[in-house]
Every structure is written in structure tokens, then in C-alpha cells.
């Protein structure tokens, strides 16, 4: 039976009658899938984790009409799924429920579980019907609407890197090749052999992406043993691009388990191998569909320069979004093939903000800071929000950097070197509340402080080996 989703109009700009038609089409599709008995109704939390309920498939109509409720605090749980001890949502409001409304993304088939099932993405709303602004999807939606007010549409493409690892080991080890049975032990950048060895896994990933409407494009083997990158085709809907990235990460992890692997989007699973990034390409189109970054040449338009300036100016205070975890900062060390300084340049992969070459009609900005462990909704909100501030303020960027950014670090502003500094920068950032609601700012800071405090209480094996009988 064909599990591919029906093609439906996008959610934005729909009237209630059109939404009802969409609901009916989705329910018709679900009813035709006689083997799907259960569905997952879920929201995305600040860490990019999907959380929710498993319900009987015959409850789908109620879910699509907003009859399901979940605690608003669900959006702000820490990485272990624990309530935030200082959260006003838990103790000052009695951990009140919010209304879960359908995002319009579809009823998405899942084929990597023991029995076929499906997933319905939802967003949180307050009791009075207003969006709950601690929900990361609403944060991005608010930024996109500000662009729409200016007659502009962000066109976004993403690149996600991940590792396949051996699930039988506590500490990550490269996987065994399905062809040779030998463990991968070398960094096979752009290796066709590695792509062929993991062909069955990749075929299933692409099939699942097709079923869920995720526009997966090219795949390559990356610089680490068992590391891959899959790119998404550009779409003129930033919310959908973020949806795709969130769904893609869950899909890859599920299919990896099906094939006897584990997949990790940790920013730096190996100290001595390449980290995994989440690179974002974007341009802006006007009401006539023209790329407003294209001036017919290589340098780009003044509006592109303002956008670059906005990205540079807000980068340090948004570092917590791009590097949200303790492990994230291992990827941002100098000389690790990830940016560590605030700089931009043309066709330069050592800088944080790169302007790719090629046909001027495709002129765009590539933002290279975020790790694969980051929340796609927040990453796009910070990038597009920072660029918008630069455009609105007509800010001018520093001079484009030429050459190796790592060799010029002493002359450049630095990204935060550690988690605590990034948390404080997000808390005190002069422009954060020009991008995010105060509610989300506080929730993310409280969440990350709680996580940091727990990490601080754990002494590592390496510390014992180094200090126990030495100092």
C-alpha cells in the first residue's frame, strides 16, 4: 500500500475551511493505511527532542482539531526529560496544560518500528488561543512573519552531518562495514566505497524521507569514520525546512537501529575526529520571486551585506542556540574544521559566514556555526532573526576575511569558548529579545543552567586517571 503522503497546500495563510479540507484529506489517507493502529502526537521541546503521547489511530480526528492537551512546561524540559526546578511554568502556574494544535505538516508514516505507525506534529498554544511563545516552532514562525510583513520570503536549505556508531559499545566506536564485516578505521571523505557499503541504510533513509515529504538531496561520506552528510533541497518555507530537519534526525536514528547501528548527531562524539555540523544556506525573495541578494555579480547586494552584518553582530549572544550542550564546544575549538571566530568571507570554509560562489542568481549566505546537536527551529530563528536586525538597521559588516581564519584569530572576535559563557551571553544579549520572546529566553537559560549544574557534579574517568594520585 502506498504510504506516501498526499500533496496538500501549506498551512500558512489558510482559512478555516481550507484547514478542514486538509484534515479530511489527511484522515482519508490514514484510514486507507489499515496496518497503522497507533500514532504519536508530539511537540518539539527547546532541545529539539520530540515529546508527546502514543494514542489509538482512531483518535486522529480529535488531534487534528486541537482536542489534545499537554503541559506547557513540556517545551522546556532538560535533556534528561526532567522538569526545570526554577520553572515558573511548573510551580507558579500549577504546571498548567496548553492546547496542542496541528501544525499542518501532515500525518507522517513511520516504517522503522516493529509495526507501522505514524506521527502528528503539534505546536503549543495558551488557553486563550494565543501561541505559547516558549514553543521553539512559534519562535521561528514569529521571525518568518516579520519577513512577510516586509514582502520577503526566506529560502532555506540545510546540511546535516551525523555518525553511525556501533550500538554495542558504551563509548562510540565506528560501525562494522555491512560488506566486509570489518570496523571502519579511517576518515573516508567523499568515499564512494563507504556510500556503497552502507547502501541499504541510505536507501531506507531516502525512502522514509520520501514518505514524509522531506526533500533529501545528495549524500556524501564525511571526514570521520562512519560520518555522513545529507543535504536538503532549498524550500521557500523556513518553518518547513526546520520541520524537515527535526523529522530527519529522528528518522535517521530510527532507521539506524533497524540496521543494527546507532546514529548520533552529537556535535563531537570523538575527540580526535571531525565534529558534526548543521549548516544553513539562505537567500531572500521579494514578492515577485527575485533573489534580493543577487546584484548580477559576485559581491552581492547591499541588503545581503546588511544581513551578513546582522549575523556577525548577533553571533556571540546566540552561540547558546548554535552550541547548546556541554559537548558542543568541543567542536568549536580552533583548527577543528568548524568556525571559532566571528568572521565572514567569499568561498571560505574557515569562516563562520560564507558566501558561496557560482551563478549570481543563486547568491546566498551559508551560516556554518551550528552543530548537528542544535534545535533546528531555534537555529533558523537566530540566523534569520539576526539577519533581519541587520537589514532593518542597515548595519555594515566588517571587511571580508581572506585566507585562513584560524591563523588570524588574534585579530578576530571569538565565539564563547565554553557553555557557561554562552549561557550568560544569551541571558544578557542586547538583541536576544529582538528575536525571541522573554518567555523563551528565560526558559532556555533556566534549562541550560540546570543541565550545566548536573554536569558540574560529575567527575570524569579522565580526571581520575590524571589527578587521583598525582596532585
C-alpha positions in Angstrom: 0.0 0.0 0.0 1.3 3.4 -0.9 2.3 5.3 2.3 3.4 8.5 0.6 1.6 11.5 2.0 -1.0 13.3 -0.1 0.2 16.6 -1.5 -1.6 19.4 0.4 -1.4 23.2 0.4 0.8 24.8 3.0 -0.7 25.8 6.4 0.3 29.5 6.3 -2.5 31.8 5.0 -5.2 29.1 5.1 -8.7 29.9 6.2 -10.6 27.5 8.5 -12.5 25.9 5.6 -9.3 25.1 3.8 -7.9 23.6 7.0 -10.9 21.4 7.3 -10.3 20.1 3.8 -6.7 19.4 4.7 -7.8 17.5 7.8 -10.2 15.4 5.7 -7.5 14.6 3.2 -5.1 13.5 5.9 -7.7 11.4 7.6 -8.7 9.8 4.3 -5.0 8.9 3.9 -4.8 7.5 7.4 -7.9 5.4 7.1 -6.5 3.8 3.9 -3.5 2.6 5.9 -5.2 -0.3 7.6 -2.0 -1.5 9.2 -1.5 1.7 11.3 -3.1 1.2 14.6 -1.3 3.8 16.7 0.0 7.3 16.2 2.4 9.6 18.1 1.1 13.1 18.8 4.1 15.3 19.7 5.6 18.7 20.2 9.3 19.8 19.9 11.0 21.0 23.0 13.8 23.5 23.3 16.4 20.8 23.0 14.9 19.7 19.6 13.5 16.5 21.2 10.0 15.3 20.2 7.8 14.7 23.2 4.2 13.6 23.4 1.8 10.7 23.6 1.0 7.5 21.8 -2.7 7.2 21.0 -5.0 5.0 19.1 -5.2 5.9 15.4 -9.0 6.4 15.7 -8.2 9.5 17.8 -6.6 11.3 14.9 -9.5 13.5 14.1 -9.6 14.8 17.6 -5.9 15.5 17.5 -6.2 17.4 14.2 -8.9 19.6 15.7 -6.9 20.6 18.8 -8.5 18.4 21.4 -5.3 17.0 22.9 -3.6 18.9 25.7 -0.1 18.7 27.2 1.7 20.7 29.9 3.3 23.9 28.6 6.3 23.0 30.7 6.9 20.1 28.3 8.6 22.5 25.9 11.3 23.4 28.5 12.3 20.0 30.0 16.1 19.4 30.3 17.9 17.0 28.1 17.1 14.1 30.5 13.4 14.9 30.4 13.4 16.4 33.9 11.3 19.5 35.0 13.2 22.7 35.4 13.5 23.3 39.2 13.1 27.1 38.9 10.5 27.0 36.2 7.6 29.4 36.7 5.5 27.1 34.4 5.7 24.3 37.0 5.4 25.9 40.4 3.8 29.3 39.8 1.0 28.1 37.5 0.5 24.6 38.8 2.0 23.1 35.7 -0.9 24.1 33.5 -1.8 22.4 30.3 -1.7 24.0 26.9 -3.7 23.3 23.8 -1.9 21.3 21.1 -2.8 22.4 17.6 -1.9 20.6 14.4 1.0 22.3 12.5 -0.4 21.3 9.1 2.8 19.2 8.4 0.8 16.0 7.8 0.2 12.6 9.4 3.7 11.2 8.8 4.2 7.5 8.3 6.9 5.7 10.3 8.1 2.4 8.9 11.2 1.6 11.0 9.3 0.5 14.1 8.2 -3.1 14.7 4.8 -2.3 13.4 3.8 0.6 11.1 2.7 3.7 12.9 2.5 7.5 12.2 3.4 10.8 13.8 1.4 14.1 14.0 3.5 17.2 14.7 1.8 19.7 17.0 2.5 23.2 18.5 1.6 24.5 21.9 -1.0 27.3 22.5 -2.2 29.1 25.6 -5.8 28.5 26.8 -6.9 31.7 25.2 -5.7 30.5 21.8 -2.5 32.6 21.6 0.7 30.8 20.6 2.8 29.8 23.5 6.0 31.6 22.9 8.1 29.1 24.8 7.5 26.7 21.9 10.5 26.9 19.5 8.4 26.4 16.4 6.4 29.6 17.3 9.7 31.5 17.8 10.7 30.7 14.2 7.2 31.5 12.9 7.3 34.9 14.5 10.5 35.8 12.7 9.2 34.5 9.4 6.1 36.7 9.8 8.3 39.7 10.2 9.9 39.0 6.9 6.5 38.5 5.3 5.5 42.0 6.6 8.4 43.4 4.5 7.4 41.4 1.5 10.3 39.0 1.8 10.4 35.2 2.0 13.5 33.3 3.3 14.5 30.4 1.0 16.3 27.9 3.1 18.4 24.7 2.6 20.1 22.7 5.3 23.0 20.3 5.6 23.1 17.8 8.5 26.1 15.6 9.5 25.9 12.5 11.6 27.8 9.5 12.6 26.8 5.8 12.5 28.3 4.0 15.5 28.4 0.5 17.0 25.5 0.3 19.4 27.1 -2.5 21.5 29.7 -0.1 22.9 29.2 2.4 25.7 31.9 4.7 24.2 31.3 5.3 20.5 33.2 3.1 18.0 32.9 3.3 14.2 30.4 0.7 12.9 31.3 -2.6 11.2 31.0 -2.5 7.4 28.0 -4.5 6.2 30.1 -5.6 3.3 33.4 -6.6 4.8 32.4 -7.1 8.5 35.4 -5.0 9.5 35.3 -1.9 11.6 35.8 1.4 9.8 39.1 2.8 10.9 39.9 5.7 8.5 38.4 9.1 7.6 36.8 8.4 4.2 35.9 11.9 3.0 33.7 11.6 -0.2 34.4 7.9 -0.3 32.2 6.0 -2.8 33.2 2.7 -1.2 31.7 3.9 2.2 28.5 5.0 0.5 28.2 1.6 -1.2 28.9 -0.3 2.0 26.0 1.4 3.7 23.8 1.4 0.7 20.9 -0.4 2.3 20.8 2.0 5.2 20.9 5.0 2.9 18.2 3.6 0.6 15.9 3.2 3.6 16.7 6.8 4.7 15.8 8.2 1.3 12.6 6.0 1.2 11.5 7.3 4.6 12.3 10.9 3.6 10.1 10.4 0.5 7.3 9.0 2.6 7.4 12.0 5.0 7.9 14.7 2.3 11.4 15.5 3.3 13.4 16.9 0.3 16.6 14.9 0.9 19.1 15.6 -1.9 22.8 14.5 -2.1 24.6 12.2 0.4 28.3 12.1 1.0 30.6 10.3 3.4 32.3 12.9 5.5 35.7 13.4 7.2 35.1 11.0 10.1 34.9 7.2 10.1 31.2 6.3 9.7 30.3 10.0 9.3 27.7 11.1 6.6 26.2 14.3 5.4 22.8 14.5 3.7 21.7 17.8 2.2 18.1 19.1 1.9 16.9 20.9 -1.3 16.1 24.6 -0.7 12.5 25.4 0.1 10.7 28.8 0.3 9.3 28.0 3.7 11.6 28.2 6.7 9.2 26.5 9.0 9.0 23.5 6.7 12.8 23.4 6.4 13.1 23.3 10.3 10.3 20.7 10.4 12.3 18.6 7.9 15.5 18.8 9.9 13.7 17.8 13.2 11.9 14.9 11.5 15.1 13.8 9.6 17.1 13.5 12.8 14.5 11.2 14.3 14.1 9.2 11.1 17.9 8.6 10.8 18.2 7.4 14.4 15.2 5.0 13.9 16.5 3.5 10.6 20.0 3.1 12.0 18.6 1.0 14.8 16.7 -1.1 12.2 20.0 -1.8 10.5 21.9 -2.7 13.7 23.7 0.7 14.1 23.2 3.7 16.3 23.2 7.2 14.8 24.4 10.2 16.7 24.0 13.9 16.0 26.4 14.8 18.8 28.5 17.8 17.8 31.7 16.0 18.8 31.3 12.2 19.5 35.1 11.7 19.0 37.7 14.0 20.4 40.2 13.2 17.6 37.7 13.1 14.6 35.7 15.7 12.8 32.6 17.1 14.5 29.1 17.2 13.0 27.6 20.4 11.9 24.2 21.8 10.9 25.0 24.3 8.1 22.2 26.6 6.9 22.0 28.2 3.4 19.5 31.0 2.8 18.6 33.8 0.5 15.6 36.1 0.4 13.0 36.5 -2.3 10.8 39.5 -2.9 7.1 39.4 -3.8 8.0 38.8 -7.5 10.3 35.9 -6.6 13.5 37.8 -7.2 16.6 36.9 -5.1 17.3 40.2 -3.3 20.9 39.1 -2.7 21.6 38.9 -6.4 23.2 42.0 -8.0 24.5 40.1 -11.1 28.0 39.9 -9.7 30.0 38.0 -7.1 29.8 40.6 -4.3 26.0 40.6 -3.6 23.6 43.4 -2.9 23.6 46.0 0.0 20.8 44.1 1.6 22.9 41.0 1.7 25.7 43.0 3.3 23.3 44.2 6.0 22.2 40.6 6.6 25.8 39.5 7.0 26.4 42.3 9.4 23.3 41.2 11.4 24.6 37.7 11.6 28.1 38.8 12.8 26.7 41.3 15.3 24.4 38.8 17.0 26.5 35.7 16.7 28.2 35.7 20.1 24.9 36.2 22.1 23.2 33.5 20.0 26.0 31.0 20.5 23.9 29.0 23.0 21.5 28.2 20.2 24.2 27.1 17.9 26.1 25.2 20.6 23.5 24.2 23.2 25.3 21.4 25.1 28.5 20.7 27.0 29.8 18.6 24.2 29.0 21.3 21.6 32.0 23.4 22.5 34.5 20.6 21.7 33.5 21.1 18.0 34.2 24.9 18.1 37.9 24.6 19.1 40.3 26.4 16.7 41.6 24.2 13.8 38.8 21.7 14.0 37.1 22.5 10.7 34.4 24.4 12.5 34.3 28.2 13.0 35.7 29.6 16.2 35.7 33.3 15.4 33.2 35.9 14.2 34.2 36.4 10.6 32.8 36.2 7.1 34.2 35.8 3.6 33.7 34.7 0.0 34.2 31.0 -0.8 36.0 30.5 2.5 35.1 27.5 4.7 37.3 28.6 7.6 34.9 31.5 8.5 31.5 31.4 10.3 29.5 33.1 7.5 30.4 32.1 4.0 29.2 33.5 0.7 29.3 30.6 -1.8 30.4 31.2 -5.4 28.6 30.2 -8.6 25.7 31.6 -10.5 24.7 35.0 -9.1 21.0 34.1 -9.4 21.7 31.6 -6.6 23.6 34.1 -4.4 23.1 33.1 -0.8 24.6 33.1 2.7 25.9 30.0 4.4 25.9 30.0 8.2 28.4 27.4 9.4 28.3 27.8 13.2 25.6 25.4 14.5 26.3 21.9 15.4 24.1 18.9 14.4 23.0 18.7 18.1 21.2 22.1 17.9 17.4 22.7 17.7 16.6 23.5 14.0 13.8 25.8 14.9 16.0 27.9 17.2 18.9 27.8 14.8 16.8 29.2 11.9 15.2 31.8 14.3 18.6 33.0 15.4 20.0 33.1 11.9 17.0 34.7 10.2 16.3 37.0 13.2 19.9 38.2 13.3 20.0 38.9 9.5 16.7 40.7 9.8 18.0 43.0 12.5 21.0 43.8 10.2 18.6 44.6 7.4 16.3 46.8 9.5 19.2 48.7 10.9 21.2 48.9 7.7 24.2 47.6 9.5 27.5 47.2 7.7 29.8 44.2 8.1 33.5 44.2 8.8 35.8 43.6 5.8 35.5 40.1 4.2 38.2 37.9 5.5 40.7 36.4 3.0 42.8 33.4 3.8 42.8 31.1 6.9 40.6 32.4 9.7 42.3 30.2 12.2 45.6 31.9 11.5 44.1 35.3 12.1 42.2 34.5 15.3 44.1 37.0 17.4 42.6 39.8 15.3 39.0 38.5 15.4 36.2 38.4 17.9 35.8 34.9 19.4 32.8 32.8 19.8 32.2 31.8 23.5 34.8 29.2 24.5 32.6 27.3 26.9 29.0 26.5 27.8 28.7 28.8 30.9 29.9 31.9 28.9 27.3 31.1 26.1 24.5 30.8 28.7 25.4 34.1 30.2 25.7 35.8 26.7 22.2 34.6 25.8 20.8 35.8 29.1 22.3 39.3 28.7 22.3 39.6 25.0 21.3 43.1 23.8 19.4 41.7 20.8 18.0 38.4 22.1 14.6 39.9 22.9 14.5 41.5 19.5 14.5 37.9 18.2 12.9 35.8 21.0 10.1 36.3 23.4 11.2 36.9 27.0 9.5 33.6 28.0 11.6 31.5 25.7 14.8 33.4 26.7 14.2 32.6 30.3 13.2 29.0 29.6 16.3 28.3 27.6 18.6 29.9 30.2 17.0 28.0 33.1 17.1 24.7 31.2 20.8 25.1 30.3 21.8 26.2 33.8 20.1 23.1 35.2 21.9 20.9 32.8 25.2 22.6 33.4 24.9 22.2 37.2 24.3 18.5 36.7 27.4 18.2 34.5 29.5 20.1 37.1 28.7 17.4 39.7 30.1 14.6 37.6 33.8 13.8 37.7 35.1 12.1 34.6 37.3 9.0 34.4 39.9 11.1 32.6 40.1 13.4 35.7 40.6 10.4 38.0 43.3 9.0 35.7 45.0 12.4 35.7 44.7 13.7 39.2 43.8 10.9 41.7 47.3 10.0 42.8 49.2 12.9 41.2 48.2 16.1 42.9 
